């Protein structure tokens, strides 16, 4: 197997703001593995919040060739060799997803079918970044008109409640809120009654990852709204701890390092009574499609990263009735645009 890497710069349709900052572009890393007349492709989305960089991811990919061996179907063994060397989790993700794409192409089947799963996914939320009250209402109105069936709202600012009320004034779609570690316990407790009244489905990462007692305190009064951990849960070894202070996990391939670890985490979460959310970074259809292959296992889906960019370099993933529609084509089902 021959492996190579590349970088794509993705331009967002609108400035995207969360509690930690704003961006207009994002860089993603691609891995390509050639074997048997086919090319498997995978993507990784570095995030400095997790200590990842484009340079480290590319370095991991470029030196991954000696871990691949000559049997692309030996996915467990290859994954073990990749993880045992350490380094970039995002780089590992790109390689592992490329292998799943390649294996699907070699046998002529989509990856979701090879995993024994279904192609129907839960409705995806559409993410509204931090904005003015008027801008938030406008984005929510446009999302509803475009056919999205769930909204995820980035919070962590002074006007959180006013922004949520502005959304409710223009649409009645179910809401999910994500503070990206931006709240204090006092702020969360003050907002909670309003969140219940606004029919909020879940609260994602309200506090810094290390502040587990804050989660426990809010959980005791959360009135049935699940508290979902994102920044505090990366791999399988984190899942059991989450069950002691929250209600669910948000999985992202950029954290798990690939599809196989994500599926293991879903089964562990189920065994521990946790709800499972599947999230993403700003990614192209290639990265989103990789996550979509196992989305049927999840309770909540937030796979809209490719819907927030203006220059998706891939094609093959579509949206219908607010759901990501997976391709019937082999592998991950997407290819670079001509």
C-alpha positions as CSV (number, residue, x, y, z in Angstrom):
1,X,0.0,0.0,0.0
2,X,1.2,3.5,-0.9
3,X,0.2,6.4,1.3
4,X,0.4,10.2,0.7
5,X,-1.0,13.3,2.3
6,X,-2.4,16.7,1.4
7,X,-4.0,19.7,2.9
8,X,-7.3,21.4,2.0
9,X,-8.4,24.9,3.1
10,X,-12.1,25.1,3.6
11,X,-13.9,28.5,3.5
12,X,-16.9,29.0,5.7
13,X,-20.0,30.6,4.2
14,X,-20.3,32.9,7.3
15,X,-17.9,33.7,10.1
16,X,-18.2,30.9,12.7
17,X,-17.9,32.0,16.4
18,X,-17.9,29.9,19.6
19,X,-16.9,30.8,23.1
20,X,-13.2,30.3,22.3
21,X,-13.0,32.5,19.2
22,X,-14.0,33.1,15.5
23,X,-12.9,31.7,12.2
24,X,-13.5,32.2,8.5
25,X,-11.4,29.2,7.2
26,X,-10.3,25.8,8.4
27,X,-7.6,23.5,7.3
28,X,-8.1,19.8,7.0
29,X,-5.6,17.0,6.2
30,X,-6.2,14.2,3.8
31,X,-4.6,10.7,3.6
32,X,-4.7,8.7,0.4
33,X,-3.9,5.0,0.3
34,X,-3.4,3.3,-3.1
35,X,-3.8,-0.5,-3.4
36,X,-5.2,-3.0,-5.9
37,X,-6.1,-0.3,-8.5
38,X,-8.2,1.7,-6.0
39,X,-7.5,4.8,-3.8
40,X,-8.9,5.1,-0.3
41,X,-9.3,8.6,1.1
42,X,-9.7,9.9,4.7
43,X,-9.8,13.3,6.3
44,X,-8.7,14.7,9.7
45,X,-9.6,18.1,11.1
46,X,-6.9,19.4,13.5
47,X,-8.1,21.5,16.5
48,X,-5.6,23.4,18.7
49,X,-8.0,22.8,21.6
50,X,-6.8,19.2,21.5
51,X,-3.2,20.1,20.8
52,X,-3.4,19.1,17.1
53,X,-1.9,20.8,14.1
54,X,-1.8,20.3,10.3
55,X,1.9,19.8,10.4
56,X,1.8,17.1,13.1
57,X,-1.1,15.3,11.3
58,X,0.8,15.3,7.9
59,X,4.0,14.0,9.6
60,X,2.0,11.2,11.1
61,X,0.4,10.3,7.8
62,X,3.7,10.4,5.9
63,X,5.4,8.0,8.3
64,X,2.4,5.6,8.6
65,X,3.4,3.6,5.5
66,X,5.4,1.0,7.5
67,X,2.4,0.4,9.8
68,X,0.1,-0.6,6.9
69,X,1.6,-3.9,5.9
70,X,0.3,-5.5,2.7
71,X,-3.2,-6.6,3.8
72,X,-5.7,-3.7,3.9
73,X,-8.3,-6.0,5.5
74,X,-6.2,-6.4,8.7
75,X,-7.9,-3.3,10.1
76,X,-7.6,-4.2,13.8
77,X,-3.9,-5.0,13.5
78,X,-3.1,-1.9,11.5
79,X,-5.0,0.3,13.9
80,X,-3.0,-1.2,16.8
81,X,0.3,-0.4,15.0
82,X,-0.8,3.1,14.2
83,X,-1.9,3.9,17.8
84,X,1.1,2.3,19.5
85,X,3.5,4.8,17.9
86,X,1.7,7.8,19.4
87,X,1.5,11.2,17.7
88,X,-1.3,13.0,16.0
89,X,-4.8,11.5,16.7
90,X,-6.1,13.5,13.7
91,X,-3.4,12.0,11.5
92,X,-4.4,8.5,12.7
93,X,-8.0,9.3,12.0
94,X,-7.3,10.3,8.4
95,X,-5.3,7.1,7.8
96,X,-7.9,4.8,9.4
97,X,-10.8,6.4,7.5
98,X,-8.8,6.0,4.3
99,X,-8.4,2.3,5.0
100,X,-12.1,1.9,5.5
101,X,-12.7,3.7,2.2
102,X,-10.2,1.5,0.5
103,X,-11.6,-1.8,1.8
104,X,-15.1,-0.8,0.8
105,X,-13.9,-0.1,-2.7
106,X,-12.0,-3.3,-2.9
107,X,-15.1,-5.4,-2.2
108,X,-17.6,-3.0,-3.8
109,X,-19.7,-2.2,-0.7
110,X,-20.3,0.9,1.3
111,X,-18.6,1.1,4.7
112,X,-21.8,1.3,6.6
113,X,-22.8,-2.1,5.2
114,X,-19.5,-3.7,6.0
115,X,-20.0,-2.5,9.6
116,X,-23.3,-4.3,9.7
117,X,-25.2,-1.0,10.1
118,X,-28.0,1.0,8.3
119,X,-27.7,3.9,6.0
120,X,-30.6,5.9,7.6
121,X,-29.3,8.4,10.1
122,X,-31.0,10.5,12.8
123,X,-31.8,14.2,11.7
124,X,-28.7,16.3,11.9
125,X,-28.7,19.6,13.8
126,X,-27.6,22.8,12.1
127,X,-25.2,24.8,14.1
128,X,-25.7,28.5,14.8
129,X,-22.5,30.2,16.0
130,X,-22.4,33.1,18.5
131,X,-23.9,36.2,16.9
132,X,-25.9,39.3,17.7
133,X,-29.5,38.7,18.7
134,X,-30.7,39.9,15.2
135,X,-28.1,37.8,13.5
136,X,-29.0,34.7,15.5
137,X,-32.7,35.1,14.6
138,X,-31.8,35.5,11.0
139,X,-29.7,32.4,10.9
140,X,-32.4,30.4,12.6
141,X,-35.0,31.6,10.2
142,X,-32.9,30.7,7.2
143,X,-32.1,27.2,8.6
144,X,-35.7,26.5,9.2
145,X,-36.6,27.6,5.7
146,X,-33.9,25.4,4.3
147,X,-35.5,22.3,5.9
148,X,-33.3,21.6,8.9
149,X,-35.2,19.8,11.7
150,X,-32.9,20.6,14.7
151,X,-30.8,23.6,15.7
152,X,-27.6,23.6,17.8
153,X,-26.8,27.0,19.3
154,X,-23.4,28.0,20.4
155,X,-23.6,29.8,23.7
156,X,-21.1,31.2,26.2
157,X,-21.8,35.0,25.9
158,X,-23.6,37.7,27.7
159,X,-26.8,37.5,25.6
160,X,-27.3,33.7,25.7
161,X,-30.9,33.8,26.9
162,X,-31.9,36.7,24.6
163,X,-30.5,34.8,21.6
164,X,-32.4,31.6,22.4
165,X,-35.6,33.6,22.9
166,X,-35.0,35.3,19.5
167,X,-34.8,31.9,17.9
168,X,-38.0,30.8,19.5
169,X,-39.7,33.9,18.1
170,X,-39.0,32.7,14.5
171,X,-39.2,28.9,14.7
172,X,-40.2,26.0,17.0
173,X,-37.5,23.6,16.0
174,X,-36.0,21.5,18.9
175,X,-32.9,23.2,20.3
176,X,-29.5,21.9,21.5
177,X,-27.1,24.2,23.2
178,X,-23.3,24.1,23.4
179,X,-21.4,26.4,25.7
180,X,-17.9,25.0,24.7
181,X,-16.8,25.2,28.4
182,X,-18.0,28.8,28.6
183,X,-20.3,28.9,31.6
184,X,-19.9,29.0,35.4
185,X,-22.2,27.0,37.6
186,X,-24.0,30.1,38.7
187,X,-24.7,31.1,35.1
188,X,-25.9,27.6,34.2
189,X,-28.2,27.4,37.2
190,X,-29.7,30.8,36.3
191,X,-30.3,29.8,32.7
192,X,-31.7,26.3,33.5
193,X,-35.4,27.2,34.1
194,X,-35.5,29.1,30.8
195,X,-33.8,26.2,28.9
196,X,-36.5,23.8,30.2
197,X,-39.2,26.3,29.1
198,X,-37.6,26.7,25.6
199,X,-37.7,22.9,25.0
200,X,-33.9,22.4,24.9
201,X,-33.0,18.8,24.1
202,X,-29.5,18.7,25.6
203,X,-26.8,20.9,27.1
204,X,-23.3,20.2,25.7
205,X,-20.1,20.9,27.6
206,X,-21.3,23.8,29.8
207,X,-18.1,23.8,31.9
208,X,-14.4,23.3,31.5
209,X,-13.6,19.6,31.1
210,X,-11.8,19.3,34.4
211,X,-14.6,20.8,36.5
212,X,-16.5,17.6,37.1
213,X,-18.1,18.7,40.3
214,X,-19.8,21.5,38.3
215,X,-21.4,18.9,36.1
216,X,-22.6,17.0,39.1
217,X,-24.1,20.1,40.7
218,X,-26.0,21.0,37.5
219,X,-27.0,17.4,36.9
220,X,-28.7,17.3,40.2
221,X,-31.1,20.1,39.1
222,X,-31.1,19.7,35.3
223,X,-34.8,18.8,35.2
224,X,-34.4,16.0,32.6
225,X,-32.2,17.8,30.1
226,X,-29.2,15.5,29.4
227,X,-25.7,16.9,30.1
228,X,-23.4,15.8,27.3
229,X,-19.6,15.8,27.5
230,X,-17.5,16.8,24.5
231,X,-14.1,18.3,25.4
232,X,-13.9,15.9,28.4
233,X,-14.3,12.7,26.4
234,X,-11.9,11.6,23.7
235,X,-11.4,7.8,23.7
236,X,-12.8,4.6,25.1
237,X,-10.9,5.0,28.4
238,X,-12.8,8.2,29.2
239,X,-16.4,6.8,28.8
240,X,-16.7,5.1,32.2
241,X,-15.6,8.3,34.0
242,X,-18.3,10.3,32.2
243,X,-21.0,8.1,33.5
244,X,-20.1,9.3,37.0
245,X,-20.8,13.0,36.3
246,X,-22.9,13.5,33.1
247,X,-25.6,11.9,31.0
248,X,-24.0,11.4,27.6
249,X,-20.9,11.7,25.3
250,X,-20.3,13.6,22.1
251,X,-18.1,11.5,19.8
252,X,-16.0,13.1,17.1
253,X,-13.6,11.4,14.8
254,X,-11.0,14.2,15.5
255,X,-11.0,12.9,19.1
256,X,-11.4,9.2,18.7
257,X,-8.8,8.8,16.0
258,X,-11.0,6.8,13.7
259,X,-14.2,4.8,13.1
260,X,-13.3,1.7,15.0
261,X,-12.7,3.4,18.3
262,X,-15.8,5.5,17.9
263,X,-17.9,2.3,17.5
264,X,-16.3,0.8,20.6
265,X,-17.2,4.0,22.5
266,X,-20.8,3.8,21.4
267,X,-21.2,0.3,22.7
268,X,-19.5,1.1,26.0
269,X,-21.7,4.2,26.4
270,X,-24.8,2.1,25.8
271,X,-23.7,-0.4,28.5
272,X,-23.3,2.5,31.0
273,X,-26.7,4.0,30.2
274,X,-25.3,7.1,28.5
275,X,-26.9,8.8,25.5
276,X,-24.7,9.2,22.4
277,X,-24.2,12.3,20.3
278,X,-22.2,12.2,17.1
279,X,-20.5,15.5,16.3
280,X,-18.0,16.9,13.9
281,X,-15.5,19.7,13.2
282,X,-15.6,22.0,10.2
283,X,-14.9,19.3,7.6
284,X,-15.6,18.5,4.0
285,X,-18.1,15.8,2.9
286,X,-15.2,13.3,3.1
287,X,-14.8,13.7,6.9
288,X,-18.6,14.0,7.5
289,X,-19.3,10.9,5.4
290,X,-16.8,8.9,7.5
291,X,-18.7,9.8,10.7
292,X,-22.0,9.1,8.9
293,X,-21.1,5.5,8.3
294,X,-22.0,4.6,12.0
295,X,-24.4,7.5,12.7
296,X,-27.4,5.0,12.8
297,X,-26.1,3.9,16.2
298,X,-26.4,7.3,17.8
299,X,-29.2,9.2,19.6
300,X,-28.3,12.7,18.4
301,X,-26.4,13.7,15.3
302,X,-24.6,17.0,14.6
303,X,-23.0,16.3,11.2
304,X,-23.2,19.7,9.5
305,X,-19.5,20.7,9.1
306,X,-19.7,20.4,5.4
307,X,-22.9,22.4,5.3
308,X,-21.2,25.4,6.8
309,X,-18.6,25.8,4.0
310,X,-18.8,27.3,0.6
311,X,-16.2,25.2,-1.3
312,X,-16.8,21.5,-0.4
313,X,-14.0,19.7,-2.4
314,X,-16.0,16.4,-2.4
315,X,-19.4,15.2,-3.8
316,X,-21.6,12.2,-3.0
317,X,-23.2,13.2,0.4
318,X,-26.7,14.7,0.3
319,X,-29.3,16.1,2.7
320,X,-32.9,15.1,2.6
321,X,-35.6,16.1,5.1
322,X,-32.9,17.3,7.6
323,X,-31.0,14.0,7.4
324,X,-27.6,13.2,6.0
325,X,-28.2,10.7,3.2
326,X,-25.3,8.3,2.8
327,X,-24.2,7.2,-0.6
328,X,-24.7,3.6,-1.9
329,X,-21.3,3.8,-3.6
330,X,-18.4,1.7,-2.2
331,X,-16.3,2.8,0.7
332,X,-17.2,6.2,2.3
333,X,-19.2,7.0,-0.8
334,X,-17.7,10.4,-1.7
335,X,-15.1,11.4,-4.3
336,X,-13.2,14.6,-5.0
337,X,-15.0,17.0,-7.4
338,X,-13.7,17.0,-10.9
